[in-house]
């Protein structure tokens, strides 16, 4: 994610109606999103996305995917994520994977989902983003693929590797940063990881 402004600067930005800097638009969208004012967040993400900012496109995709400001719109989410992914945004890459995994707007295709997850993982690793929350998310998805044998041949050892990494990253995010999203995902990771350990005979 690009630069962050402090809360004082953001309050000043709220008073300004005309924006020329798309990064200011993105920042204001993040500010409103953090306050759960999703309609305003979506508006400013949309303005910044018109300037082809990858994080604005990614964040706008989240608004559409989860229906933050109204109804879910998976077609618009797909278009936003694909544009951001084409710019190298690894978080958008695994969200494209989610659309194929669930069959939202596109046909359900586990193999294509797996390839998007794998590409996201590789991109984050190359950028040194292993401590980013998204890295834990994509590791969870890869572990899930290997555990269920969906999109790739079933492999409990690969599932163990990715789920262990997911748990490590998300635990750190939940403990150090009190990240509420990490706390939501973490129980699912731990539950699946325990199943893998049981399957490998690693639990008493």
N, C-alpha and C positions, 0 to 999 in steps of 0.2 A: 504494500500500500504506500502511496506517495506521502509527502510531507503532512504533518499534523499541526494544526493551529491550537493555541491554548483557548480555554473557555472564554476569556475576555475578548479575544479577537473574534471568536465565533459569534458572541453576542453583538458585536459591532456589525458583523456581516449580516445579521438578521435585519438590521435597519436599512440596508442598502437594497434598492430594487433593481438597479441595472448592473449586470455583471458582464465583464469582458473576459475575465480569466476563467477558463473552464475548470481549473484546479480549485478555485474558490467555490464554484458550483458543486464540485464533488465533495469538498469539505463540508459545505452546508448540508448536503444530503446526508453525509455521515453523522453530522450533529443532530439532525432531526431524527434519523434512524435510531440513534442511541437514546433519544428521548421517547421513542416509540410513536413519533408523529409521522406515521408511514406515508400518508398522502403527500405531505410536504417533502419528505425524503425522496419519494418516487419522482416528484416533479423536478427536483434539482438534479437527481441522477440522470433523468431524461435529457435535461438541457446539456449537461456535461457529456452525455453519450453522443449527442449530435456532433460533438467535436472529436469523436472517435477516441476517447480516453478508455483504455482497457478496463480500469477498475470501476469506472462509471457504468460501463456496459455490464460488467460482472455483477455489480450491486443492483443494477436495474433488473437484471435477470432474476436475482433473488426475490425482488419485490413481486415479479410476475409469477415465479415458480410457487411461492408460498401464499400468494394472494394477500400480501401485506396491506395493500390499500383498497382491497375489494375482492373481486373474484380472481381465482387463479387463471392464468393464461399461459399454457405450456408452449404454444406456438411462439409467442413473443419471448418467452424465457429461452427457448431453443435458439432463436435468432440472435438474442443478446449474447448468450453463452458462446455460440459459434463464432461470432465476430471477435469477442474477447480472446477466445482460444486461439484464433488465427494470429493474434498478436503475441501469443506466448503466455497467456494467463493460465497458470496451472490449475487454479481453483475452478475456473470455468470449464477446463478440460474434464475434471471429474464430475462436474454437474451435467455436462453433456452425457457422460457415462450413466449418470443416474436416470436421465430421460430414457435412454435405451434400456436400462435395467428394468424400469417400471413400465415401459411402453407408453410413456406420456408424449402425445403428439406424434412420435415416431413409432414404428413397429418394435415390439419387445425383442431385443436381440442381446443375449448375454455375452456373446463373443465380442461384439462391437463395444459393449459396455466395458468389458475387461480391457480391451485395447486402449480405450480412453483413460481408464484408471491407470494403466501401466504407463501411458504417455505422461499423465499428470505427475505420477511418482517420479519418473525419470527427470522431468523438467524441474521439479522442486529440488531434487537431489543435486542437479547441476547448478542451480542457483543458490545452494546452501540454505534452503528454507526448511530444514529438518525440524526446527523448533516451532514452526508456524502451525497453528491449529489445523489448517487444511492438510498438513502432512499426516497428522493423526487420523483425519477423516479418510484420506485416500488409502492409508495403510489398512484401516478397518475394512474398506471395500475390497481391497485385494485379498485380505485374509478371508473374507466372506466368500469370495469367488473360489478360492482354493479349498475351503472347507466343504462347500456344497458341490464342487465340481461343475460350476456354472460358468461357461465361457472359457474354461480351461480345465485340464485334467485334474481330478481331485488329488490333493497333495497336502496331507496334514502337517508335514514339516515346513512347507512354505507358508501354510496358514499360521503356524506357530510363530514363524519369523515376523510376518507382517502384523499380526495381532499383538504380539509383544511390543513391537515398536509403537503401535497405535496407543496401547495402554500407557506406555512410558511418557509419550508426548502429551496425552490428554490429562494424565495425572498431574504432570508438571503445570499445565495450564490451569487446571482446576484448583490446585493447591497454592501456587505462587500468585496467580493473577485473578483468582476467584472468577474464572471465566464461566458464565452460566451455560453457554453452549457446550463447552467441554463436559460439564457436569451432566448434561442431558444425554450425551452420546456414550459417556464412559461406562455406565452399567451394561449397555448392550455389548460393548467390546469385551468387558470382563466375563460376561455370561458365555459368549461364544468362545473366548479363550479357554475357559474352564472345560468346555466340551471338547476342545481340541486336545487339551492335556489329558483328559480322561481317555480319549480315543487312542492316545499314544502311550497310555499306562504311566503317566507322569504324576498322577495324583493318587494318594493313598486311600 
